[in-house]
Amino acid sequence: MKASVALGAALASVLAMSVATQTASAAEGKDKEKCFGVAKKGANDCASANGSHSCAGQAKTDNDPNEWKFVAAGTCEKMGGKTMPPGK
């Protein structure tokens, strides 16, 4: 019985964190933009533009033009990045 209560509490905690993260991400999106070519190895924010992987933190090299990070709106090009993926 104790194990199922602990499991339930852990699951509830994970779900609450997920909702909080999604809410924060939605709020950040309004003053942020995707910036391609500025992510460091292992520090990209989501899937690569060329489809080589589908998750955050999987960039293999620094400043790969297919990898992106969210940055403050209007700062991408100042950082040496591009707001569009390669080939577009």
PDB file with one MODEL, atoms N, CA, C and O in Angstrom:
MODEL        1
ATOM      1  N   MET A   1       0.816  -1.189   0.000  1.00  0.00           N
ATOM      2  CA  MET A   1       0.000   0.000   0.000  1.00  0.00           C
ATOM      3  C   MET A   1       0.866   1.262   0.000  1.00  0.00           C
ATOM      4  O   MET A   1       0.575   2.216  -0.722  1.00  0.00           O
ATOM      5  N   LYS A   2       1.936   1.266   0.814  1.00  0.00           N
ATOM      6  CA  LYS A   2       2.806   2.440   0.876  1.00  0.00           C
ATOM      7  C   LYS A   2       3.452   2.720  -0.471  1.00  0.00           C
ATOM      8  O   LYS A   2       3.622   3.876  -0.856  1.00  0.00           O
ATOM      9  N   ALA A   3       3.813   1.652  -1.191  1.00  0.00           N
ATOM     10  CA  ALA A   3       4.460   1.821  -2.493  1.00  0.00           C
ATOM     11  C   ALA A   3       3.519   2.491  -3.484  1.00  0.00           C
ATOM     12  O   ALA A   3       3.950   3.351  -4.252  1.00  0.00           O
ATOM     13  N   SER A   4       2.245   2.115  -3.482  1.00  0.00           N
ATOM     14  CA  SER A   4       1.310   2.710  -4.435  1.00  0.00           C
ATOM     15  C   SER A   4       1.043   4.179  -4.091  1.00  0.00           C
ATOM     16  O   SER A   4       0.847   4.996  -4.991  1.00  0.00           O
ATOM     17  N   VAL A   5       1.033   4.518  -2.808  1.00  0.00           N
ATOM     18  CA  VAL A   5       0.850   5.916  -2.401  1.00  0.00           C
ATOM     19  C   VAL A   5       2.054   6.733  -2.840  1.00  0.00           C
ATOM     20  O   VAL A   5       1.897   7.841  -3.355  1.00  0.00           O
ATOM     21  N   ALA A   6       3.250   6.201  -2.643  1.00  0.00           N
ATOM     22  CA  ALA A   6       4.466   6.897  -3.044  1.00  0.00           C
ATOM     23  C   ALA A   6       4.518   7.057  -4.559  1.00  0.00           C
ATOM     24  O   ALA A   6       4.914   8.105  -5.068  1.00  0.00           O
ATOM     25  N   LEU A   7       4.116   6.014  -5.270  1.00  0.00           N
ATOM     26  CA  LEU A   7       4.097   6.077  -6.730  1.00  0.00           C
ATOM     27  C   LEU A   7       3.093   7.123  -7.206  1.00  0.00           C
ATOM     28  O   LEU A   7       3.380   7.889  -8.127  1.00  0.00           O
ATOM     29  N   GLY A   8       1.941   7.157  -6.593  1.00  0.00           N
ATOM     30  CA  GLY A   8       0.922   8.150  -6.944  1.00  0.00           C
ATOM     31  C   GLY A   8       1.410   9.567  -6.694  1.00  0.00           C
ATOM     32  O   GLY A   8       1.185  10.461  -7.510  1.00  0.00           O
ATOM     33  N   ALA A   9       2.076   9.770  -5.569  1.00  0.00           N
ATOM     34  CA  ALA A   9       2.605  11.098  -5.241  1.00  0.00           C
ATOM     35  C   ALA A   9       3.686  11.506  -6.236  1.00  0.00           C
ATOM     36  O   ALA A   9       3.743  12.661  -6.656  1.00  0.00           O
ATOM     37  N   ALA A  10       4.536  10.563  -6.609  1.00  0.00           N
ATOM     38  CA  ALA A  10       5.597  10.855  -7.581  1.00  0.00           C
ATOM     39  C   ALA A  10       5.003  11.206  -8.937  1.00  0.00           C
ATOM     40  O   ALA A  10       5.456  12.143  -9.593  1.00  0.00           O
ATOM     41  N   LEU A  11       3.993  10.459  -9.354  1.00  0.00           N
ATOM     42  CA  LEU A  11       3.340  10.725 -10.630  1.00  0.00           C
ATOM     43  C   LEU A  11       2.674  12.101 -10.623  1.00  0.00           C
ATOM     44  O   LEU A  11       2.783  12.846 -11.597  1.00  0.00           O
ATOM     45  N   ALA A  12       2.000  12.435  -9.555  1.00  0.00           N
ATOM     46  CA  ALA A  12       1.354  13.740  -9.436  1.00  0.00           C
ATOM     47  C   ALA A  12       2.387  14.862  -9.508  1.00  0.00           C
ATOM     48  O   ALA A  12       2.140  15.902 -10.120  1.00  0.00           O
ATOM     49  N   SER A  13       3.530  14.650  -8.888  1.00  0.00           N
ATOM     50  CA  SER A  13       4.601  15.645  -8.902  1.00  0.00           C
ATOM     51  C   SER A  13       5.127  15.853 -10.322  1.00  0.00           C
ATOM     52  O   SER A  13       5.335  16.988 -10.750  1.00  0.00           O
ATOM     53  N   VAL A  14       5.339  14.766 -11.044  1.00  0.00           N
ATOM     54  CA  VAL A  14       5.841  14.850 -12.422  1.00  0.00           C
ATOM     55  C   VAL A  14       4.830  15.576 -13.308  1.00  0.00           C
ATOM     56  O   VAL A  14       5.213  16.420 -14.118  1.00  0.00           O
ATOM     57  N   LEU A  15       3.558  15.260 -13.163  1.00  0.00           N
ATOM     58  CA  LEU A  15       2.531  15.913 -13.962  1.00  0.00           C
ATOM     59  C   LEU A  15       2.456  17.407 -13.655  1.00  0.00           C
ATOM     60  O   LEU A  15       2.304  18.220 -14.566  1.00  0.00           O
ATOM     61  N   ALA A  16       2.562  17.767 -12.397  1.00  0.00           N
ATOM     62  CA  ALA A  16       2.528  19.180 -12.011  1.00  0.00           C
ATOM     63  C   ALA A  16       3.716  19.925 -12.604  1.00  0.00           C
ATOM     64  O   ALA A  16       3.565  21.052 -13.076  1.00  0.00           O
ATOM     65  N   MET A  17       4.890  19.311 -12.586  1.00  0.00           N
ATOM     66  CA  MET A  17       6.077  19.945 -13.166  1.00  0.00           C
ATOM     67  C   MET A  17       5.911  20.108 -14.669  1.00  0.00           C
ATOM     68  O   MET A  17       6.324  21.124 -15.229  1.00  0.00           O
ATOM     69  N   SER A  18       5.317  19.132 -15.322  1.00  0.00           N
ATOM     70  CA  SER A  18       5.104  19.189 -16.763  1.00  0.00           C
ATOM     71  C   SER A  18       4.193  20.353 -17.129  1.00  0.00           C
ATOM     72  O   SER A  18       4.485  21.096 -18.066  1.00  0.00           O
ATOM     73  N   VAL A  19       3.104  20.515 -16.408  1.00  0.00           N
ATOM     74  CA  VAL A  19       2.176  21.612 -16.670  1.00  0.00           C
ATOM     75  C   VAL A  19       2.859  22.951 -16.428  1.00  0.00           C
ATOM     76  O   VAL A  19       2.686  23.881 -17.216  1.00  0.00           O
ATOM     77  N   ALA A  20       3.626  23.064 -15.358  1.00  0.00           N
ATOM     78  CA  ALA A  20       4.326  24.310 -15.052  1.00  0.00           C
ATOM     79  C   ALA A  20       5.342  24.641 -16.140  1.00  0.00           C
ATOM     80  O   ALA A  20       5.482  25.803 -16.521  1.00  0.00           O
ATOM     81  N   THR A  21       6.042  23.646 -16.636  1.00  0.00           N
ATOM     82  CA  THR A  21       7.036  23.852 -17.689  1.00  0.00           C
ATOM     83  C   THR A  21       6.370  24.303 -18.979  1.00  0.00           C
ATOM     84  O   THR A  21       6.866  25.207 -19.652  1.00  0.00           O
ATOM     85  N   GLN A  22       5.241  23.675 -19.330  1.00  0.00           N
ATOM     86  CA  GLN A  22       4.537  24.057 -20.550  1.00  0.00           C
ATOM     87  C   GLN A  22       4.031  25.487 -20.452  1.00  0.00           C
ATOM     88  O   GLN A  22       4.107  26.238 -21.424  1.00  0.00           O
ATOM     89  N   THR A  23       3.518  25.870 -19.296  1.00  0.00           N
ATOM     90  CA  THR A  23       3.023  27.228 -19.109  1.00  0.00           C
ATOM     91  C   THR A  23       4.162  28.232 -19.228  1.00  0.00           C
ATOM     92  O   THR A  23       4.017  29.269 -19.875  1.00  0.00           O
ATOM     93  N   ALA A  24       5.287  27.924 -18.607  1.00  0.00           N
ATOM     94  CA  ALA A  24       6.445  28.820 -18.680  1.00  0.00           C
ATOM     95  C   ALA A  24       6.954  28.919 -20.110  1.00  0.00           C
ATOM     96  O   ALA A  24       7.331  30.001 -20.561  1.00  0.00           O
ATOM     97  N   SER A  25       6.969  27.799 -20.828  1.00  0.00           N
ATOM     98  CA  SER A  25       7.440  27.812 -22.210  1.00  0.00           C
ATOM     99  C   SER A  25       6.544  28.659 -23.089  1.00  0.00           C
ATOM    100  O   SER A  25       7.035  29.376 -23.960  1.00  0.00           O
ATOM    101  N   ALA A  26       5.242  28.590 -22.881  1.00  0.00           N
ATOM    102  CA  ALA A  26       4.318  29.396 -23.674  1.00  0.00           C
ATOM    103  C   ALA A  26       4.543  30.876 -23.415  1.00  0.00           C
ATOM    104  O   ALA A  26       4.508  31.682 -24.345  1.00  0.00           O
ATOM    105  N   ALA A  27       4.770  31.236 -22.174  1.00  0.00           N
ATOM    106  CA  ALA A  27       5.007  32.638 -21.835  1.00  0.00           C
ATOM    107  C   ALA A  27       6.326  33.121 -22.414  1.00  0.00           C
ATOM    108  O   ALA A  27       6.415  34.258 -22.876  1.00  0.00           O
ATOM    109  N   GLU A  28       7.353  32.278 -22.399  1.00  0.00           N
ATOM    110  CA  GLU A  28       8.653  32.657 -22.932  1.00  0.00           C
ATOM    111  C   GLU A  28       8.605  32.859 -24.436  1.00  0.00           C
ATOM    112  O   GLU A  28       9.324  33.704 -24.968  1.00  0.00           O
ATOM    113  N   GLY A  29       7.770  32.097 -25.129  1.00  0.00           N
ATOM    114  CA  GLY A  29       7.708  32.146 -26.576  1.00  0.00           C
ATOM    115  C   GLY A  29       7.341  33.506 -27.130  1.00  0.00           C
ATOM    116  O   GLY A  29       7.678  33.805 -28.275  1.00  0.00           O
ATOM    117  N   LYS A  30       6.674  34.327 -26.374  1.00  0.00           N
ATOM    118  CA  LYS A  30       6.227  35.616 -26.870  1.00  0.00           C
ATOM    119  C   LYS A  30       7.367  36.617 -27.023  1.00  0.00           C
ATOM    120  O   LYS A  30       7.313  37.476 -27.903  1.00  0.00           O
ATOM    121  N   ASP A  31       8.381  36.525 -26.196  1.00  0.00           N
ATOM    122  CA  ASP A  31       9.497  37.461 -26.292  1.00  0.00           C
ATOM    123  C   ASP A  31      10.792  36.751 -26.669  1.00  0.00           C
ATOM    124  O   ASP A  31      11.885  37.275 -26.452  1.00  0.00           O
ATOM    125  N   LYS A  32      10.659  35.564 -27.231  1.00  0.00           N
ATOM    126  CA  LYS A  32      11.818  34.774 -27.646  1.00  0.00           C
ATOM    127  C   LYS A  32      11.670  34.405 -29.114  1.00  0.00           C
ATOM    128  O   LYS A  32      10.575  34.448 -29.676  1.00  0.00           O
ATOM    129  N   GLU A  33      12.794  34.042 -29.723  1.00  0.00           N
ATOM    130  CA  GLU A  33      12.782  33.556 -31.096  1.00  0.00           C
ATOM    131  C   GLU A  33      13.765  32.403 -31.218  1.00  0.00           C
ATOM    132  O   GLU A  33      14.732  32.312 -30.462  1.00  0.00           O
ATOM    133  N   LYS A  34      13.504  31.518 -32.187  1.00  0.00           N
ATOM    134  CA  LYS A  34      14.439  30.436 -32.465  1.00  0.00           C
ATOM    135  C   LYS A  34      15.649  31.041 -33.154  1.00  0.00           C
ATOM    136  O   LYS A  34      15.519  31.847 -34.075  1.00  0.00           O
ATOM    137  N   CYS A  35      16.825  30.643 -32.696  1.00  0.00           N
ATOM    138  CA  CYS A  35      18.066  31.132 -33.291  1.00  0.00           C
ATOM    139  C   CYS A  35      18.910  29.924 -33.693  1.00  0.00           C
ATOM    140  O   CYS A  35      19.396  29.180 -32.841  1.00  0.00           O
ATOM    141  N   PHE A  36      19.077  29.742 -34.992  1.00  0.00           N
ATOM    142  CA  PHE A  36      19.834  28.613 -35.523  1.00  0.00           C
ATOM    143  C   PHE A  36      21.312  28.948 -35.598  1.00  0.00           C
ATOM    144  O   PHE A  36      21.691  30.057 -35.976  1.00  0.00           O
ATOM    145  N   GLY A  37      22.148  27.978 -35.234  1.00  0.00           N
ATOM    146  CA  GLY A  37      23.595  28.138 -35.366  1.00  0.00           C
ATOM    147  C   GLY A  37      24.304  28.702 -34.145  1.00  0.00           C
ATOM    148  O   GLY A  37      25.493  29.011 -34.223  1.00  0.00           O
ATOM    149  N   VAL A  38      23.611  28.847 -33.020  1.00  0.00           N
ATOM    150  CA  VAL A  38      24.262  29.390 -31.822  1.00  0.00           C
ATOM    151  C   VAL A  38      24.312  28.403 -30.657  1.00  0.00           C
ATOM    152  O   VAL A  38      24.952  28.677 -29.642  1.00  0.00           O
ATOM    153  N   ALA A  39      23.648  27.265 -30.795  1.00  0.00           N
ATOM    154  CA  ALA A  39      23.613  26.287 -29.704  1.00  0.00           C
ATOM    155  C   ALA A  39      24.971  25.612 -29.537  1.00  0.00           C
ATOM    156  O   ALA A  39      25.630  25.271 -30.519  1.00  0.00           O
ATOM    157  N   LYS A  40      25.370  25.428 -28.317  1.00  0.00           N
ATOM    158  CA  LYS A  40      26.605  24.700 -28.015  1.00  0.00           C
ATOM    159  C   LYS A  40      26.310  23.201 -27.977  1.00  0.00           C
ATOM    160  O   LYS A  40      25.154  22.796 -27.859  1.00  0.00           O
ATOM    161  N   LYS A  41      27.341  22.393 -28.077  1.00  0.00           N
ATOM    162  CA  LYS A  41      27.199  20.941 -28.037  1.00  0.00           C
ATOM    163  C   LYS A  41      26.383  20.542 -26.811  1.00  0.00           C
ATOM    164  O   LYS A  41      26.722  20.907 -25.685  1.00  0.00           O
ATOM    165  N   GLY A  42      25.305  19.789 -27.038  1.00  0.00           N
ATOM    166  CA  GLY A  42      24.465  19.304 -25.952  1.00  0.00           C
ATOM    167  C   GLY A  42      23.554  20.342 -25.332  1.00  0.00           C
ATOM    168  O   GLY A  42      22.937  20.074 -24.301  1.00  0.00           O
ATOM    169  N   ALA A  43      23.449  21.527 -25.932  1.00  0.00           N
ATOM    170  CA  ALA A  43      22.662  22.599 -25.325  1.00  0.00           C
ATOM    171  C   ALA A  43      21.599  23.175 -26.259  1.00  0.00           C
ATOM    172  O   ALA A  43      21.171  24.314 -26.073  1.00  0.00           O
ATOM    173  N   ASN A  44      21.164  22.403 -27.262  1.00  0.00           N
ATOM    174  CA  ASN A  44      20.091  22.859 -28.136  1.00  0.00           C
ATOM    175  C   ASN A  44      18.750  22.745 -27.412  1.00  0.00           C
ATOM    176  O   ASN A  44      18.621  21.990 -26.448  1.00  0.00           O
ATOM    177  N   ASP A  45      17.751  23.500 -27.882  1.00  0.00           N
ATOM    178  CA  ASP A  45      16.459  23.511 -27.200  1.00  0.00           C
ATOM    179  C   ASP A  45      15.454  22.486 -27.705  1.00  0.00           C
ATOM    180  O   ASP A  45      14.518  22.156 -26.977  1.00  0.00           O
ATOM    181  N   CYS A  46      15.608  21.968 -28.917  1.00  0.00           N
ATOM    182  CA  CYS A  46      14.659  20.966 -29.400  1.00  0.00           C
ATOM    183  C   CYS A  46      15.238  20.267 -30.617  1.00  0.00           C
ATOM    184  O   CYS A  46      16.451  20.276 -30.825  1.00  0.00           O
ATOM    185  N   ALA A  47      14.373  19.659 -31.423  1.00  0.00           N
ATOM    186  CA  ALA A  47      14.797  18.872 -32.584  1.00  0.00           C
ATOM    187  C   ALA A  47      15.620  19.693 -33.568  1.00  0.00           C
ATOM    188  O   ALA A  47      15.463  20.909 -33.678  1.00  0.00           O
ATOM    189  N   SER A  48      16.496  19.000 -34.276  1.00  0.00           N
ATOM    190  CA  SER A  48      17.312  19.680 -35.284  1.00  0.00           C
ATOM    191  C   SER A  48      16.472  19.970 -36.525  1.00  0.00           C
ATOM    192  O   SER A  48      15.478  19.292 -36.786  1.00  0.00           O
ATOM    193  N   ALA A  49      16.875  20.973 -37.275  1.00  0.00           N
ATOM    194  CA  ALA A  49      16.149  21.355 -38.487  1.00  0.00           C
ATOM    195  C   ALA A  49      16.258  20.296 -39.575  1.00  0.00           C
ATOM    196  O   ALA A  49      15.354  20.170 -40.402  1.00  0.00           O
ATOM    197  N   ASN A  50      17.349  19.529 -39.591  1.00  0.00           N
ATOM    198  CA  ASN A  50      17.535  18.524 -40.633  1.00  0.00           C
ATOM    199  C   ASN A  50      17.005  17.149 -40.244  1.00  0.00           C
ATOM    200  O   ASN A  50      17.129  16.200 -41.019  1.00  0.00           O
ATOM    201  N   GLY A  51      16.417  17.029 -39.059  1.00  0.00           N
ATOM    202  CA  GLY A  51      15.811  15.766 -38.635  1.00  0.00           C
ATOM    203  C   GLY A  51      16.783  14.732 -38.088  1.00  0.00           C
ATOM    204  O   GLY A  51      16.410  13.569 -37.935  1.00  0.00           O
ATOM    205  N   SER A  52      18.018  15.121 -37.789  1.00  0.00           N
ATOM    206  CA  SER A  52      18.998  14.142 -37.292  1.00  0.00           C
ATOM    207  C   SER A  52      18.690  13.666 -35.876  1.00  0.00           C
ATOM    208  O   SER A  52      19.186  12.620 -35.457  1.00  0.00           O
ATOM    209  N   HIS A  53      17.878  14.417 -35.134  1.00  0.00           N
ATOM    210  CA  HIS A  53      17.399  13.985 -33.809  1.00  0.00           C
ATOM    211  C   HIS A  53      16.152  14.781 -33.469  1.00  0.00           C
ATOM    212  O   HIS A  53      15.841  15.778 -34.121  1.00  0.00           O
ATOM    213  N   SER A  54      15.440  14.333 -32.441  1.00  0.00           N
ATOM    214  CA  SER A  54      14.156  14.971 -32.129  1.00  0.00           C
ATOM    215  C   SER A  54      14.049  15.492 -30.702  1.00  0.00           C
ATOM    216  O   SER A  54      12.944  15.732 -30.213  1.00  0.00           O
ATOM    217  N   CYS A  55      15.183  15.671 -30.028  1.00  0.00           N
ATOM    218  CA  CYS A  55      15.104  16.106 -28.632  1.00  0.00           C
ATOM    219  C   CYS A  55      16.117  17.197 -28.295  1.00  0.00           C
ATOM    220  O   CYS A  55      17.118  17.387 -28.986  1.00  0.00           O
ATOM    221  N   ALA A  56      15.822  17.898 -27.219  1.00  0.00           N
ATOM    222  CA  ALA A  56      16.741  18.908 -26.695  1.00  0.00           C
ATOM    223  C   ALA A  56      17.990  18.239 -26.143  1.00  0.00           C
ATOM    224  O   ALA A  56      17.946  17.087 -25.712  1.00  0.00           O
ATOM    225  N   GLY A  57      19.092  18.959 -26.158  1.00  0.00           N
ATOM    226  CA  GLY A  57      20.325  18.475 -25.553  1.00  0.00           C
ATOM    227  C   GLY A  57      21.069  17.448 -26.374  1.00  0.00           C
ATOM    228  O   GLY A  57      21.959  16.781 -25.846  1.00  0.00           O
ATOM    229  N   GLN A  58      20.741  17.292 -27.647  1.00  0.00           N
ATOM    230  CA  GLN A  58      21.405  16.276 -28.459  1.00  0.00           C
ATOM    231  C   GLN A  58      22.305  16.840 -29.556  1.00  0.00           C
ATOM    232  O   GLN A  58      22.745  16.095 -30.432  1.00  0.00           O
ATOM    233  N   ALA A  59      22.583  18.131 -29.523  1.00  0.00           N
ATOM    234  CA  ALA A  59      23.490  18.718 -30.513  1.00  0.00           C
ATOM    235  C   ALA A  59      24.861  18.074 -30.368  1.00  0.00           C
ATOM    236  O   ALA A  59      25.373  17.938 -29.257  1.00  0.00           O
ATOM    237  N   LYS A  60      25.446  17.684 -31.475  1.00  0.00           N
ATOM    238  CA  LYS A  60      26.733  16.984 -31.458  1.00  0.00           C
ATOM    239  C   LYS A  60      27.932  17.928 -31.511  1.00  0.00           C
ATOM    240  O   LYS A  60      29.020  17.572 -31.059  1.00  0.00           O
ATOM    241  N   THR A  61      27.740  19.131 -32.060  1.00  0.00           N
ATOM    242  CA  THR A  61      28.838  20.098 -32.175  1.00  0.00           C
ATOM    243  C   THR A  61      28.347  21.501 -31.822  1.00  0.00           C
ATOM    244  O   THR A  61      27.146  21.773 -31.847  1.00  0.00           O
ATOM    245  N   ASP A  62      29.266  22.366 -31.501  1.00  0.00           N
ATOM    246  CA  ASP A  62      28.939  23.767 -31.249  1.00  0.00           C
ATOM    247  C   ASP A  62      28.540  24.450 -32.555  1.00  0.00           C
ATOM    248  O   ASP A  62      29.107  24.172 -33.612  1.00  0.00           O
ATOM    249  N   ASN A  63      27.561  25.343 -32.469  1.00  0.00           N
ATOM    250  CA  ASN A  63      27.167  26.232 -33.563  1.00  0.00           C
ATOM    251  C   ASN A  63      26.755  25.533 -34.857  1.00  0.00           C
ATOM    252  O   ASN A  63      26.949  26.082 -35.942  1.00  0.00           O
ATOM    253  N   ASP A  64      26.196  24.343 -34.756  1.00  0.00           N
ATOM    254  CA  ASP A  64      25.682  23.641 -35.926  1.00  0.00           C
ATOM    255  C   ASP A  64      24.507  24.457 -36.482  1.00  0.00           C
ATOM    256  O   ASP A  64      23.599  24.796 -35.723  1.00  0.00           O
ATOM    257  N   PRO A  65      24.495  24.781 -37.771  1.00  0.00           N
ATOM    258  CA  PRO A  65      23.422  25.609 -38.323  1.00  0.00           C
ATOM    259  C   PRO A  65      22.041  24.954 -38.275  1.00  0.00           C
ATOM    260  O   PRO A  65      21.033  25.639 -38.450  1.00  0.00           O
ATOM    261  N   ASN A  66      21.976  23.647 -38.041  1.00  0.00           N
ATOM    262  CA  ASN A  66      20.697  22.941 -37.931  1.00  0.00           C
ATOM    263  C   ASN A  66      20.154  22.904 -36.511  1.00  0.00           C
ATOM    264  O   ASN A  66      19.007  22.512 -36.298  1.00  0.00           O
ATOM    265  N   GLU A  67      20.957  23.305 -35.542  1.00  0.00           N
ATOM    266  CA  GLU A  67      20.546  23.305 -34.132  1.00  0.00           C
ATOM    267  C   GLU A  67      20.121  24.703 -33.728  1.00  0.00           C
ATOM    268  O   GLU A  67      20.633  25.693 -34.251  1.00  0.00           O
ATOM    269  N   TRP A  68      19.171  24.783 -32.784  1.00  0.00           N
ATOM    270  CA  TRP A  68      18.683  26.099 -32.384  1.00  0.00           C
ATOM    271  C   TRP A  68      18.464  26.189 -30.887  1.00  0.00           C
ATOM    272  O   TRP A  68      18.355  25.188 -30.179  1.00  0.00           O
ATOM    273  N   LYS A  69      18.404  27.429 -30.440  1.00  0.00           N
ATOM    274  CA  LYS A  69      18.075  27.764 -29.049  1.00  0.00           C
ATOM    275  C   LYS A  69      17.095  28.925 -29.084  1.00  0.00           C
ATOM    276  O   LYS A  69      17.087  29.715 -30.029  1.00  0.00           O
ATOM    277  N   PHE A  70      16.272  29.023 -28.050  1.00  0.00           N
ATOM    278  CA  PHE A  70      15.455  30.216 -27.896  1.00  0.00           C
ATOM    279  C   PHE A  70      16.342  31.317 -27.333  1.00  0.00           C
ATOM    280  O   PHE A  70      17.086  31.100 -26.376  1.00  0.00           O
ATOM    281  N   VAL A  71      16.259  32.484 -27.928  1.00  0.00           N
ATOM    282  CA  VAL A  71      17.000  33.663 -27.456  1.00  0.00           C
ATOM    283  C   VAL A  71      16.016  34.830 -27.389  1.00  0.00           C
ATOM    284  O   VAL A  71      14.917  34.755 -27.940  1.00  0.00           O
ATOM    285  N   ALA A  72      16.405  35.881 -26.727  1.00  0.00           N
ATOM    286  CA  ALA A  72      15.552  37.067 -26.651  1.00  0.00           C
ATOM    287  C   ALA A  72      15.274  37.578 -28.061  1.00  0.00           C
ATOM    288  O   ALA A  72      16.176  37.646 -28.895  1.00  0.00           O
ATOM    289  N   ALA A  73      14.031  37.932 -28.316  1.00  0.00           N
ATOM    290  CA  ALA A  73      13.637  38.429 -29.630  1.00  0.00           C
ATOM    291  C   ALA A  73      14.528  39.597 -30.049  1.00  0.00           C
ATOM    292  O   ALA A  73      14.781  40.515 -29.269  1.00  0.00           O
ATOM    293  N   GLY A  74      14.996  39.545 -31.294  1.00  0.00           N
ATOM    294  CA  GLY A  74      15.828  40.615 -31.824  1.00  0.00           C
ATOM    295  C   GLY A  74      17.314  40.474 -31.568  1.00  0.00           C
ATOM    296  O   GLY A  74      18.087  41.342 -31.974  1.00  0.00           O
ATOM    297  N   THR A  75      17.741  39.400 -30.903  1.00  0.00           N
ATOM    298  CA  THR A  75      19.166  39.258 -30.574  1.00  0.00           C
ATOM    299  C   THR A  75      19.883  38.176 -31.380  1.00  0.00           C
ATOM    300  O   THR A  75      21.110  38.089 -31.328  1.00  0.00           O
ATOM    301  N   CYS A  76      19.160  37.370 -32.107  1.00  0.00           N
ATOM    302  CA  CYS A  76      19.758  36.217 -32.791  1.00  0.00           C
ATOM    303  C   CYS A  76      20.884  36.620 -33.734  1.00  0.00           C
ATOM    304  O   CYS A  76      22.002  36.116 -33.623  1.00  0.00           O
ATOM    305  N   GLU A  77      20.595  37.513 -34.647  1.00  0.00           N
ATOM    306  CA  GLU A  77      21.602  37.876 -35.645  1.00  0.00           C
ATOM    307  C   GLU A  77      22.797  38.586 -35.017  1.00  0.00           C
ATOM    308  O   GLU A  77      23.913  38.481 -35.526  1.00  0.00           O
ATOM    309  N   LYS A  78      22.577  39.307 -33.918  1.00  0.00           N
ATOM    310  CA  LYS A  78      23.680  39.944 -33.203  1.00  0.00           C
ATOM    311  C   LYS A  78      24.618  38.896 -32.612  1.00  0.00           C
ATOM    312  O   LYS A  78      25.808  39.148 -32.427  1.00  0.00           O
ATOM    313  N   MET A  79      24.065  37.708 -32.316  1.00  0.00           N
ATOM    314  CA  MET A  79      24.853  36.609 -31.749  1.00  0.00           C
ATOM    315  C   MET A  79      25.543  35.784 -32.830  1.00  0.00           C
ATOM    316  O   MET A  79      26.305  34.868 -32.519  1.00  0.00           O
ATOM    317  N   GLY A  80      25.281  36.103 -34.101  1.00  0.00           N
ATOM    318  CA  GLY A  80      25.888  35.367 -35.203  1.00  0.00           C
ATOM    319  C   GLY A  80      25.009  34.246 -35.724  1.00  0.00           C
ATOM    320  O   GLY A  80      25.459  33.435 -36.533  1.00  0.00           O
ATOM    321  N   GLY A  81      23.771  34.185 -35.277  1.00  0.00           N
ATOM    322  CA  GLY A  81      22.862  33.140 -35.709  1.00  0.00           C
ATOM    323  C   GLY A  81      21.897  33.613 -36.782  1.00  0.00           C
ATOM    324  O   GLY A  81      21.973  34.744 -37.260  1.00  0.00           O
ATOM    325  N   LYS A  82      20.987  32.715 -37.147  1.00  0.00           N
ATOM    326  CA  LYS A  82      19.968  33.022 -38.150  1.00  0.00           C
ATOM    327  C   LYS A  82      18.606  32.622 -37.593  1.00  0.00           C
ATOM    328  O   LYS A  82      18.496  31.667 -36.825  1.00  0.00           O
ATOM    329  N   THR A  83      17.581  33.351 -37.983  1.00  0.00           N
ATOM    330  CA  THR A  83      16.225  33.057 -37.489  1.00  0.00           C
ATOM    331  C   THR A  83      15.514  32.017 -38.340  1.00  0.00           C
ATOM    332  O   THR A  83      14.408  31.600 -37.998  1.00  0.00           O
ATOM    333  N   MET A  84      16.116  31.593 -39.425  1.00  0.00           N
ATOM    334  CA  MET A  84      15.560  30.548 -40.289  1.00  0.00           C
ATOM    335  C   MET A  84      16.575  29.413 -40.399  1.00  0.00           C
ATOM    336  O   MET A  84      17.781  29.661 -40.388  1.00  0.00           O
ATOM    337  N   PRO A  85      16.099  28.168 -40.505  1.00  0.00           N
ATOM    338  CA  PRO A  85      17.027  27.050 -40.664  1.00  0.00           C
ATOM    339  C   PRO A  85      17.718  27.095 -42.033  1.00  0.00           C
ATOM    340  O   PRO A  85      17.235  27.777 -42.937  1.00  0.00           O
ATOM    341  N   PRO A  86      18.824  26.392 -42.200  1.00  0.00           N
ATOM    342  CA  PRO A  86      19.518  26.392 -43.480  1.00  0.00           C
ATOM    343  C   PRO A  86      18.611  25.896 -44.608  1.00  0.00           C
ATOM    344  O   PRO A  86      17.794  24.997 -44.412  1.00  0.00           O
ATOM    345  N   GLY A  87      18.765  26.486 -45.773  1.00  0.00           N
ATOM    346  CA  GLY A  87      17.994  26.059 -46.928  1.00  0.00           C
ATOM    347  C   GLY A  87      16.614  26.672 -47.036  1.00  0.00           C
ATOM    348  O   GLY A  87      15.863  26.334 -47.951  1.00  0.00           O
ATOM    349  N   LYS A  88      16.259  27.571 -46.121  1.00  0.00           N
ATOM    350  CA  LYS A  88      14.929  28.192 -46.193  1.00  0.00           C
ATOM    351  C   LYS A  88      15.055  29.683 -46.284  1.00  0.00           C
ATOM    352  O   LYS A  88      14.046  30.385 -46.353  1.00  0.00           O
TER     353      LYS A  88
ENDMDL
END
